[in-house]
Structure formats: C-alpha cells, structure tokens
Amino acid sequence: MVRTGAETTFRFPQGKRNFELTSGAALVMIRPEQGQSTINTPQAKVVSKGTALFVQHDSQVNASLIGVLT
C-alpha cells in the first residue's frame, strides 16, 4: 500500500516489487509475507521484507529522507 503527497512523482516497474520515487513523499506499507521490496530515490535505496516507512525526495536539493515507522 502506498499513499503519496501532492505533486509526487513515482512509478512501479511492471512485474517487480520495486517502487521508484523521484520527487515528493510517500507513506509505504510492505507486508512481510509478500517477500522483499525495494524502494529507490535518486539518493537512497531501501530493501525490506516488511515494514512501514516514510520516503521523501526533494529534487531541488537532491536529498532523500527515509523514516522507518515499524
């Protein structure tokens, strides 16, 4: 499950459990029983088998922020 903020740019490549965030913010819930997922921003990469996290990328300063919630 993914919830995005206003003006967020993201994509899910077909057939993969990957998420690419190039600008904006997203709240992501990854269920542990569904296998490994990868979240990429231009400055960060997160690999998880189950967690809730906040991902943000500011393309103006090319900086990413990741916060693990569970």
N, CA, C and O atoms as a Maestro MAE file, in Angstrom:
{
 s_m_m2io_version
 :::
 2.0.0
}

f_m_ct {
 s_m_title
 :::
 protein
 m_atom[280] {
  # First column is atom index #
  i_m_mmod_type
  r_m_x_coord
  r_m_y_coord
  r_m_z_coord
  i_m_residue_number
  s_m_chain_name
  s_m_pdb_residue_name
  s_m_pdb_atom_name
  i_m_atomic_number
  :::
  1 25 0.844 -1.164 0.000 1 A "MET " " N  " 7
  2 3 0.000 0.000 0.000 1 A "MET " " CA " 6
  3 2 0.896 1.235 0.000 1 A "MET " " C  " 6
  4 15 1.874 1.300 0.744 1 A "MET " " O  " 8
  5 25 0.564 2.195 -0.822 2 A "VAL " " N  " 7
  6 3 1.334 3.442 -0.907 2 A "VAL " " CA " 6
  7 2 0.376 4.616 -0.891 2 A "VAL " " C  " 6
  8 15 -0.629 4.619 -1.602 2 A "VAL " " O  " 8
  9 25 0.690 5.608 -0.083 3 A "ARG " " N  " 7
  10 3 -0.059 6.862 -0.083 3 A "ARG " " CA " 6
  11 2 0.929 7.961 -0.429 3 A "ARG " " C  " 6
  12 15 1.972 8.072 0.214 3 A "ARG " " O  " 8
  13 25 0.623 8.771 -1.428 4 A "THR " " N  " 7
  14 3 1.557 9.800 -1.878 4 A "THR " " CA " 6
  15 2 1.078 11.197 -1.517 4 A "THR " " C  " 6
  16 15 -0.111 11.437 -1.308 4 A "THR " " O  " 8
  17 25 2.043 12.115 -1.451 5 A "GLY " " N  " 7
  18 3 1.742 13.513 -1.231 5 A "GLY " " CA " 6
  19 2 1.483 14.219 -2.557 5 A "GLY " " C  " 6
  20 15 1.666 13.636 -3.625 5 A "GLY " " O  " 8
  21 25 1.058 15.471 -2.481 6 A "ALA " " N  " 7
  22 3 0.803 16.272 -3.672 6 A "ALA " " CA " 6
  23 2 2.069 16.419 -4.504 6 A "ALA " " C  " 6
  24 15 3.163 16.575 -3.962 6 A "ALA " " O  " 8
  25 25 1.913 16.370 -5.810 7 A "GLU " " N  " 7
  26 3 2.999 16.554 -6.776 7 A "GLU " " CA " 6
  27 2 4.136 15.552 -6.607 7 A "GLU " " C  " 6
  28 15 5.297 15.880 -6.855 7 A "GLU " " O  " 8
  29 25 3.808 14.335 -6.185 8 A "THR " " N  " 7
  30 3 4.797 13.266 -6.058 8 A "THR " " CA " 6
  31 2 4.952 12.559 -7.399 8 A "THR " " C  " 6
  32 15 3.972 12.293 -8.095 8 A "THR " " O  " 8
  33 25 6.200 12.260 -7.749 9 A "THR " " N  " 7
  34 3 6.490 11.521 -8.973 9 A "THR " " CA " 6
  35 2 7.056 10.162 -8.595 9 A "THR " " C  " 6
  36 15 8.105 10.075 -7.957 9 A "THR " " O  " 8
  37 25 6.352 9.094 -8.993 10 A "PHE " " N  " 7
  38 3 6.800 7.746 -8.656 10 A "PHE " " CA " 6
  39 2 6.379 6.790 -9.757 10 A "PHE " " C  " 6
  40 15 5.586 7.135 -10.633 10 A "PHE " " O  " 8
  41 25 6.931 5.569 -9.695 11 A "ARG " " N  " 7
  42 3 6.496 4.529 -10.622 11 A "ARG " " CA " 6
  43 2 6.774 3.162 -10.028 11 A "ARG " " C  " 6
  44 15 7.689 2.977 -9.225 11 A "ARG " " O  " 8
  45 25 5.949 2.206 -10.451 12 A "PHE " " N  " 7
  46 3 6.130 0.800 -10.109 12 A "PHE " " CA " 6
  47 2 6.500 0.079 -11.401 12 A "PHE " " C  " 6
  48 15 5.640 -0.078 -12.267 12 A "PHE " " O  " 8
  49 25 7.746 -0.366 -11.566 13 A "PRO " " N  " 7
  50 3 8.089 -1.112 -12.773 13 A "PRO " " CA " 6
  51 2 7.254 -2.393 -12.854 13 A "PRO " " C  " 6
  52 15 7.058 -3.080 -11.851 13 A "PRO " " O  " 8
  53 25 6.772 -2.703 -14.042 14 A "GLN " " N  " 7
  54 3 5.909 -3.862 -14.254 14 A "GLN " " CA " 6
  55 2 6.595 -5.169 -13.857 14 A "GLN " " C  " 6
  56 15 7.755 -5.401 -14.196 14 A "GLN " " O  " 8
  57 25 5.867 -6.012 -13.139 15 A "GLY " " N  " 7
  58 3 6.359 -7.327 -12.763 15 A "GLY " " CA " 6
  59 2 7.384 -7.342 -11.646 15 A "GLY " " C  " 6
  60 15 7.977 -8.386 -11.376 15 A "GLY " " O  " 8
  61 25 7.607 -6.222 -10.995 16 A "LYS " " N  " 7
  62 3 8.608 -6.135 -9.926 16 A "LYS " " CA " 6
  63 2 7.958 -5.642 -8.651 16 A "LYS " " C  " 6
  64 15 6.882 -5.044 -8.687 16 A "LYS " " O  " 8
  65 25 8.606 -5.891 -7.523 17 A "ARG " " N  " 7
  66 3 8.157 -5.366 -6.230 17 A "ARG " " CA " 6
  67 2 9.033 -4.171 -5.865 17 A "ARG " " C  " 6
  68 15 9.521 -4.056 -4.741 17 A "ARG " " O  " 8
  69 25 9.218 -3.293 -6.834 18 A "ASN " " N  " 7
  70 3 10.046 -2.104 -6.654 18 A "ASN " " CA " 6
  71 2 9.188 -0.857 -6.748 18 A "ASN " " C  " 6
  72 15 8.129 -0.856 -7.376 18 A "ASN " " O  " 8
  73 25 9.659 0.194 -6.120 19 A "PHE " " N  " 7
  74 3 8.995 1.489 -6.114 19 A "PHE " " CA " 6
  75 2 10.077 2.525 -6.347 19 A "PHE " " C  " 6
  76 15 11.096 2.522 -5.656 19 A "PHE " " O  " 8
  77 25 9.871 3.413 -7.311 20 A "GLU " " N  " 7
  78 3 10.842 4.473 -7.590 20 A "GLU " " CA " 6
  79 2 10.196 5.823 -7.336 20 A "GLU " " C  " 6
  80 15 9.195 6.172 -7.961 20 A "GLU " " O  " 8
  81 25 10.778 6.580 -6.412 21 A "LEU " " N  " 7
  82 3 10.291 7.905 -6.059 21 A "LEU " " CA " 6
  83 2 11.328 8.927 -6.518 21 A "LEU " " C  " 6
  84 15 12.455 8.926 -6.023 21 A "LEU " " O  " 8
  85 25 10.962 9.794 -7.452 22 A "THR " " N  " 7
  86 3 11.922 10.782 -7.958 22 A "THR " " CA " 6
  87 2 11.703 12.174 -7.381 22 A "THR " " C  " 6
  88 15 12.607 13.008 -7.418 22 A "THR " " O  " 8
  89 25 10.499 12.435 -6.842 23 A "SER " " N  " 7
  90 3 10.255 13.697 -6.136 23 A "SER " " CA " 6
  91 2 8.979 13.559 -5.319 23 A "SER " " C  " 6
  92 15 8.074 12.808 -5.685 23 A "SER " " O  " 8
  93 25 8.915 14.289 -4.209 24 A "GLY " " N  " 7
  94 3 7.737 14.255 -3.365 24 A "GLY " " CA " 6
  95 2 7.889 13.308 -2.190 24 A "GLY " " C  " 6
  96 15 9.003 13.011 -1.758 24 A "GLY " " O  " 8
  97 25 6.745 12.829 -1.669 25 A "ALA " " N  " 7
  98 3 6.758 11.999 -0.463 25 A "ALA " " CA " 6
  99 2 5.735 10.877 -0.579 25 A "ALA " " C  " 6
  100 15 4.722 11.003 -1.268 25 A "ALA " " O  " 8
  101 25 6.024 9.771 0.114 26 A "ALA " " N  " 7
  102 3 5.108 8.637 0.134 26 A "ALA " " CA " 6
  103 2 5.204 7.910 1.470 26 A "ALA " " C  " 6
  104 15 6.276 7.818 2.067 26 A "ALA " " O  " 8
  105 25 4.071 7.399 1.926 27 A "LEU " " N  " 7
  106 3 3.994 6.518 3.076 27 A "LEU " " CA " 6
  107 2 3.798 5.121 2.510 27 A "LEU " " C  " 6
  108 15 2.849 4.890 1.761 27 A "LEU " " O  " 8
  109 25 4.672 4.188 2.851 28 A "VAL " " N  " 7
  110 3 4.677 2.860 2.239 28 A "VAL " " CA " 6
  111 2 4.511 1.795 3.318 28 A "VAL " " C  " 6
  112 15 5.209 1.820 4.331 28 A "VAL " " O  " 8
  113 25 3.585 0.857 3.101 29 A "MET " " N  " 7
  114 3 3.390 -0.308 3.968 29 A "MET " " CA " 6
  115 2 3.774 -1.542 3.167 29 A "MET " " C  " 6
  116 15 3.183 -1.816 2.123 29 A "MET " " O  " 8
  117 25 4.764 -2.290 3.652 30 A "ILE " " N  " 7
  118 3 5.215 -3.511 2.986 30 A "ILE " " CA " 6
  119 2 4.882 -4.683 3.899 30 A "ILE " " C  " 6
  120 15 5.388 -4.760 5.019 30 A "ILE " " O  " 8
  121 25 4.049 -5.583 3.437 31 A "ARG " " N  " 7
  122 3 3.674 -6.749 4.241 31 A "ARG " " CA " 6
  123 2 4.792 -7.776 4.226 31 A "ARG " " C  " 6
  124 15 5.317 -8.092 3.158 31 A "ARG " " O  " 8
  125 25 5.170 -8.309 5.388 32 A "PRO " " N  " 7
  126 3 6.295 -9.238 5.456 32 A "PRO " " CA " 6
  127 2 6.062 -10.527 4.680 32 A "PRO " " C  " 6
  128 15 7.013 -11.100 4.149 32 A "PRO " " O  " 8
  129 25 4.828 -10.992 4.603 33 A "GLU " " N  " 7
  130 3 4.555 -12.253 3.926 33 A "GLU " " CA " 6
  131 2 4.580 -12.154 2.402 33 A "GLU " " C  " 6
  132 15 4.440 -13.170 1.721 33 A "GLU " " O  " 8
  133 25 4.755 -10.964 1.860 34 A "GLN " " N  " 7
  134 3 4.743 -10.784 0.409 34 A "GLN " " CA " 6
  135 2 6.141 -10.727 -0.203 34 A "GLN " " C  " 6
  136 15 6.279 -10.439 -1.392 34 A "GLN " " O  " 8
  137 25 7.164 -10.994 0.580 35 A "GLY " " N  " 7
  138 3 8.523 -11.012 0.048 35 A "GLY " " CA " 6
  139 2 9.206 -9.662 0.114 35 A "GLY " " C  " 6
  140 15 8.681 -8.705 0.685 35 A "GLY " " O  " 8
  141 25 10.368 -9.604 -0.473 36 A "GLN " " N  " 7
  142 3 11.227 -8.421 -0.428 36 A "GLN " " CA " 6
  143 2 10.757 -7.344 -1.405 36 A "GLN " " C  " 6
  144 15 10.348 -7.647 -2.526 36 A "GLN " " O  " 8
  145 25 10.819 -6.098 -0.973 37 A "SER " " N  " 7
  146 3 10.516 -4.944 -1.814 37 A "SER " " CA " 6
  147 2 11.695 -3.979 -1.769 37 A "SER " " C  " 6
  148 15 12.416 -3.909 -0.773 37 A "SER " " O  " 8
  149 25 11.883 -3.240 -2.855 38 A "THR " " N  " 7
  150 3 12.953 -2.256 -2.947 38 A "THR " " CA " 6
  151 2 12.352 -0.898 -3.271 38 A "THR " " C  " 6
  152 15 11.521 -0.772 -4.170 38 A "THR " " O  " 8
  153 25 12.780 0.113 -2.532 39 A "ILE " " N  " 7
  154 3 12.357 1.492 -2.780 39 A "ILE " " CA " 6
  155 2 13.596 2.291 -3.129 39 A "ILE " " C  " 6
  156 15 14.563 2.316 -2.368 39 A "ILE " " O  " 8
  157 25 13.566 2.946 -4.283 40 A "ASN " " N  " 7
  158 3 14.703 3.740 -4.756 40 A "ASN " " CA " 6
  159 2 14.316 5.202 -4.886 40 A "ASN " " C  " 6
  160 15 13.222 5.531 -5.343 40 A "ASN " " O  " 8
  161 25 15.236 6.082 -4.475 41 A "THR " " N  " 7
  162 3 15.176 7.501 -4.784 41 A "THR " " CA " 6
  163 2 16.503 7.819 -5.471 41 A "THR " " C  " 6
  164 15 17.387 6.962 -5.490 41 A "THR " " O  " 8
  165 25 16.676 9.002 -6.029 42 A "PRO " " N  " 7
  166 3 17.969 9.332 -6.634 42 A "PRO " " CA " 6
  167 2 19.148 9.282 -5.651 42 A "PRO " " C  " 6
  168 15 20.295 9.177 -6.085 42 A "PRO " " O  " 8
  169 25 18.888 9.357 -4.333 43 A "GLN " " N  " 7
  170 3 19.967 9.378 -3.338 43 A "GLN " " CA " 6
  171 2 19.925 8.240 -2.319 43 A "GLN " " C  " 6
  172 15 20.813 8.152 -1.471 43 A "GLN " " O  " 8
  173 25 18.912 7.366 -2.379 44 A "ALA " " N  " 7
  174 3 18.794 6.322 -1.370 44 A "ALA " " CA " 6
  175 2 18.174 5.056 -1.950 44 A "ALA " " C  " 6
  176 15 17.481 5.086 -2.966 44 A "ALA " " O  " 8
  177 25 18.447 3.934 -1.268 45 A "LYS " " N  " 7
  178 3 17.850 2.653 -1.634 45 A "LYS " " CA " 6
  179 2 17.500 1.919 -0.344 45 A "LYS " " C  " 6
  180 15 18.343 1.777 0.541 45 A "LYS " " O  " 8
  181 25 16.243 1.449 -0.238 46 A "VAL " " N  " 7
  182 3 15.772 0.705 0.915 46 A "VAL " " CA " 6
  183 2 15.306 -0.663 0.431 46 A "VAL " " C  " 6
  184 15 14.545 -0.763 -0.532 46 A "VAL " " O  " 8
  185 25 15.765 -1.715 1.105 47 A "VAL " " N  " 7
  186 3 15.312 -3.071 0.819 47 A "VAL " " CA " 6
  187 2 14.661 -3.599 2.086 47 A "VAL " " C  " 6
  188 15 15.272 -3.581 3.154 47 A "VAL " " O  " 8
  189 25 13.410 -4.074 1.972 48 A "SER " " N  " 7
  190 3 12.671 -4.503 3.159 48 A "SER " " CA " 6
  191 2 11.831 -5.738 2.862 48 A "SER " " C  " 6
  192 15 11.364 -5.941 1.741 48 A "SER " " O  " 8
  193 25 11.652 -6.552 3.892 49 A "LYS " " N  " 7
  194 3 10.751 -7.698 3.807 49 A "LYS " " CA " 6
  195 2 9.496 -7.474 4.631 49 A "LYS " " C  " 6
  196 15 8.696 -8.397 4.784 49 A "LYS " " O  " 8
  197 25 9.303 -6.295 5.159 50 A "GLY " " N  " 7
  198 3 8.099 -5.988 5.909 50 A "GLY " " CA " 6
  199 2 8.303 -4.848 6.872 50 A "GLY " " C  " 6
  200 15 9.013 -4.989 7.868 50 A "GLY " " O  " 8
  201 25 7.687 -3.715 6.584 51 A "THR " " N  " 7
  202 3 7.764 -2.553 7.471 51 A "THR " " CA " 6
  203 2 6.820 -1.469 6.961 51 A "THR " " C  " 6
  204 15 6.234 -1.592 5.885 51 A "THR " " O  " 8
  205 25 6.686 -0.425 7.740 52 A "ALA " " N  " 7
  206 3 6.009 0.795 7.307 52 A "ALA " " CA " 6
  207 2 7.066 1.885 7.326 52 A "ALA " " C  " 6
  208 15 7.831 1.996 8.284 52 A "ALA " " O  " 8
  209 25 7.111 2.687 6.278 53 A "LEU " " N  " 7
  210 3 8.117 3.742 6.238 53 A "LEU " " CA " 6
  211 2 7.657 4.947 5.445 53 A "LEU " " C  " 6
  212 15 6.745 4.881 4.621 53 A "LEU " " O  " 8
  213 25 8.328 6.047 5.731 54 A "PHE " " N  " 7
  214 3 8.098 7.320 5.066 54 A "PHE " " CA " 6
  215 2 9.297 7.585 4.167 54 A "PHE " " C  " 6
  216 15 10.442 7.499 4.611 54 A "PHE " " O  " 8
  217 25 9.034 7.907 2.906 55 A "VAL " " N  " 7
  218 3 10.104 8.187 1.943 55 A "VAL " " CA " 6
  219 2 9.841 9.553 1.331 55 A "VAL " " C  " 6
  220 15 8.728 9.846 0.896 55 A "VAL " " O  " 8
  221 25 10.871 10.383 1.301 56 A "GLN " " N  " 7
  222 3 10.734 11.715 0.712 56 A "GLN " " CA " 6
  223 2 11.980 12.033 -0.094 56 A "GLN " " C  " 6
  224 15 13.094 11.710 0.317 56 A "GLN " " O  " 8
  225 25 11.788 12.679 -1.262 57 A "HIS " " N  " 7
  226 3 12.933 13.165 -2.034 57 A "HIS " " CA " 6
  227 2 12.636 14.576 -2.511 57 A "HIS " " C  " 6
  228 15 11.598 14.841 -3.117 57 A "HIS " " O  " 8
  229 25 13.569 15.476 -2.224 58 A "ASP " " N  " 7
  230 3 13.489 16.868 -2.679 58 A "ASP " " CA " 6
  231 2 14.420 17.006 -3.874 58 A "ASP " " C  " 6
  232 15 15.640 17.047 -3.715 58 A "ASP " " O  " 8
  233 25 13.848 17.077 -5.065 59 A "SER " " N  " 7
  234 3 14.665 17.128 -6.279 59 A "SER " " CA " 6
  235 2 15.396 18.461 -6.442 59 A "SER " " C  " 6
  236 15 16.383 18.527 -7.174 59 A "SER " " O  " 8
  237 25 14.943 19.510 -5.785 60 A "GLN " " N  " 7
  238 3 15.612 20.809 -5.897 60 A "GLN " " CA " 6
  239 2 16.983 20.799 -5.230 60 A "GLN " " C  " 6
  240 15 17.908 21.455 -5.711 60 A "GLN " " O  " 8
  241 25 17.125 20.070 -4.137 61 A "VAL " " N  " 7
  242 3 18.419 19.990 -3.436 61 A "VAL " " CA " 6
  243 2 19.029 18.585 -3.545 61 A "VAL " " C  " 6
  244 15 20.091 18.322 -2.981 61 A "VAL " " O  " 8
  245 25 18.356 17.693 -4.267 62 A "ASN " " N  " 7
  246 3 18.792 16.312 -4.485 62 A "ASN " " CA " 6
  247 2 19.096 15.605 -3.162 62 A "ASN " " C  " 6
  248 15 20.184 15.063 -2.964 62 A "ASN " " O  " 8
  249 25 18.097 15.623 -2.254 63 A "ALA " " N  " 7
  250 3 18.254 14.992 -0.943 63 A "ALA " " CA " 6
  251 2 17.057 14.096 -0.648 63 A "ALA " " C  " 6
  252 15 15.917 14.437 -0.961 63 A "ALA " " O  " 8
  253 25 17.336 12.944 -0.040 64 A "SER " " N  " 7
  254 3 16.296 11.996 0.330 64 A "SER " " CA " 6
  255 2 16.231 11.839 1.847 64 A "SER " " C  " 6
  256 15 17.232 11.980 2.549 64 A "SER " " O  " 8
  257 25 15.024 11.544 2.332 65 A "LEU " " N  " 7
  258 3 14.800 11.303 3.753 65 A "LEU " " CA " 6
  259 2 13.974 10.023 3.869 65 A "LEU " " C  " 6
  260 15 12.939 9.881 3.218 65 A "LEU " " O  " 8
  261 25 14.440 9.095 4.703 66 A "ILE " " N  " 7
  262 3 13.739 7.828 4.932 66 A "ILE " " CA " 6
  263 2 13.470 7.721 6.428 66 A "ILE " " C  " 6
  264 15 14.372 7.945 7.235 66 A "ILE " " O  " 8
  265 25 12.248 7.384 6.804 67 A "GLY " " N  " 7
  266 3 11.905 7.166 8.195 67 A "GLY " " CA " 6
  267 2 11.170 5.863 8.365 67 A "GLY " " C  " 6
  268 15 10.117 5.661 7.760 67 A "GLY " " O  " 8
  269 25 11.710 4.967 9.183 68 A "VAL " " N  " 7
  270 3 11.078 3.677 9.431 68 A "VAL " " CA " 6
  271 2 10.106 3.823 10.592 68 A "VAL " " C  " 6
  272 15 10.479 4.300 11.664 68 A "VAL " " O  " 8
  273 25 8.853 3.409 10.378 69 A "LEU " " N  " 7
  274 3 7.809 3.577 11.382 69 A "LEU " " CA " 6
  275 2 7.567 2.326 12.203 69 A "LEU " " C  " 6
  276 15 7.166 2.431 13.362 69 A "LEU " " O  " 8
  277 25 7.797 1.142 11.643 70 A "THR " " N  " 7
  278 3 7.626 -0.115 12.391 70 A "THR " " CA " 6
  279 2 8.751 -1.052 12.082 70 A "THR " " C  " 6
  280 15 8.792 -2.163 12.610 70 A "THR " " O  " 8
  :::
 }
 m_bond[279] {
  # First column is bond index #
  i_m_from
  i_m_to
  i_m_order
  :::
  1 1 2 1
  2 2 3 1
  3 3 4 2
  4 3 5 1
  5 5 6 1
  6 6 7 1
  7 7 8 2
  8 7 9 1
  9 9 10 1
  10 10 11 1
  11 11 12 2
  12 11 13 1
  13 13 14 1
  14 14 15 1
  15 15 16 2
  16 15 17 1
  17 17 18 1
  18 18 19 1
  19 19 20 2
  20 19 21 1
  21 21 22 1
  22 22 23 1
  23 23 24 2
  24 23 25 1
  25 25 26 1
  26 26 27 1
  27 27 28 2
  28 27 29 1
  29 29 30 1
  30 30 31 1
  31 31 32 2
  32 31 33 1
  33 33 34 1
  34 34 35 1
  35 35 36 2
  36 35 37 1
  37 37 38 1
  38 38 39 1
  39 39 40 2
  40 39 41 1
  41 41 42 1
  42 42 43 1
  43 43 44 2
  44 43 45 1
  45 45 46 1
  46 46 47 1
  47 47 48 2
  48 47 49 1
  49 49 50 1
  50 50 51 1
  51 51 52 2
  52 51 53 1
  53 53 54 1
  54 54 55 1
  55 55 56 2
  56 55 57 1
  57 57 58 1
  58 58 59 1
  59 59 60 2
  60 59 61 1
  61 61 62 1
  62 62 63 1
  63 63 64 2
  64 63 65 1
  65 65 66 1
  66 66 67 1
  67 67 68 2
  68 67 69 1
  69 69 70 1
  70 70 71 1
  71 71 72 2
  72 71 73 1
  73 73 74 1
  74 74 75 1
  75 75 76 2
  76 75 77 1
  77 77 78 1
  78 78 79 1
  79 79 80 2
  80 79 81 1
  81 81 82 1
  82 82 83 1
  83 83 84 2
  84 83 85 1
  85 85 86 1
  86 86 87 1
  87 87 88 2
  88 87 89 1
  89 89 90 1
  90 90 91 1
  91 91 92 2
  92 91 93 1
  93 93 94 1
  94 94 95 1
  95 95 96 2
  96 95 97 1
  97 97 98 1
  98 98 99 1
  99 99 100 2
  100 99 101 1
  101 101 102 1
  102 102 103 1
  103 103 104 2
  104 103 105 1
  105 105 106 1
  106 106 107 1
  107 107 108 2
  108 107 109 1
  109 109 110 1
  110 110 111 1
  111 111 112 2
  112 111 113 1
  113 113 114 1
  114 114 115 1
  115 115 116 2
  116 115 117 1
  117 117 118 1
  118 118 119 1
  119 119 120 2
  120 119 121 1
  121 121 122 1
  122 122 123 1
  123 123 124 2
  124 123 125 1
  125 125 126 1
  126 126 127 1
  127 127 128 2
  128 127 129 1
  129 129 130 1
  130 130 131 1
  131 131 132 2
  132 131 133 1
  133 133 134 1
  134 134 135 1
  135 135 136 2
  136 135 137 1
  137 137 138 1
  138 138 139 1
  139 139 140 2
  140 139 141 1
  141 141 142 1
  142 142 143 1
  143 143 144 2
  144 143 145 1
  145 145 146 1
  146 146 147 1
  147 147 148 2
  148 147 149 1
  149 149 150 1
  150 150 151 1
  151 151 152 2
  152 151 153 1
  153 153 154 1
  154 154 155 1
  155 155 156 2
  156 155 157 1
  157 157 158 1
  158 158 159 1
  159 159 160 2
  160 159 161 1
  161 161 162 1
  162 162 163 1
  163 163 164 2
  164 163 165 1
  165 165 166 1
  166 166 167 1
  167 167 168 2
  168 167 169 1
  169 169 170 1
  170 170 171 1
  171 171 172 2
  172 171 173 1
  173 173 174 1
  174 174 175 1
  175 175 176 2
  176 175 177 1
  177 177 178 1
  178 178 179 1
  179 179 180 2
  180 179 181 1
  181 181 182 1
  182 182 183 1
  183 183 184 2
  184 183 185 1
  185 185 186 1
  186 186 187 1
  187 187 188 2
  188 187 189 1
  189 189 190 1
  190 190 191 1
  191 191 192 2
  192 191 193 1
  193 193 194 1
  194 194 195 1
  195 195 196 2
  196 195 197 1
  197 197 198 1
  198 198 199 1
  199 199 200 2
  200 199 201 1
  201 201 202 1
  202 202 203 1
  203 203 204 2
  204 203 205 1
  205 205 206 1
  206 206 207 1
  207 207 208 2
  208 207 209 1
  209 209 210 1
  210 210 211 1
  211 211 212 2
  212 211 213 1
  213 213 214 1
  214 214 215 1
  215 215 216 2
  216 215 217 1
  217 217 218 1
  218 218 219 1
  219 219 220 2
  220 219 221 1
  221 221 222 1
  222 222 223 1
  223 223 224 2
  224 223 225 1
  225 225 226 1
  226 226 227 1
  227 227 228 2
  228 227 229 1
  229 229 230 1
  230 230 231 1
  231 231 232 2
  232 231 233 1
  233 233 234 1
  234 234 235 1
  235 235 236 2
  236 235 237 1
  237 237 238 1
  238 238 239 1
  239 239 240 2
  240 239 241 1
  241 241 242 1
  242 242 243 1
  243 243 244 2
  244 243 245 1
  245 245 246 1
  246 246 247 1
  247 247 248 2
  248 247 249 1
  249 249 250 1
  250 250 251 1
  251 251 252 2
  252 251 253 1
  253 253 254 1
  254 254 255 1
  255 255 256 2
  256 255 257 1
  257 257 258 1
  258 258 259 1
  259 259 260 2
  260 259 261 1
  261 261 262 1
  262 262 263 1
  263 263 264 2
  264 263 265 1
  265 265 266 1
  266 266 267 1
  267 267 268 2
  268 267 269 1
  269 269 270 1
  270 270 271 1
  271 271 272 2
  272 271 273 1
  273 273 274 1
  274 274 275 1
  275 275 276 2
  276 275 277 1
  277 277 278 1
  278 278 279 1
  279 279 280 2
  :::
 }
}
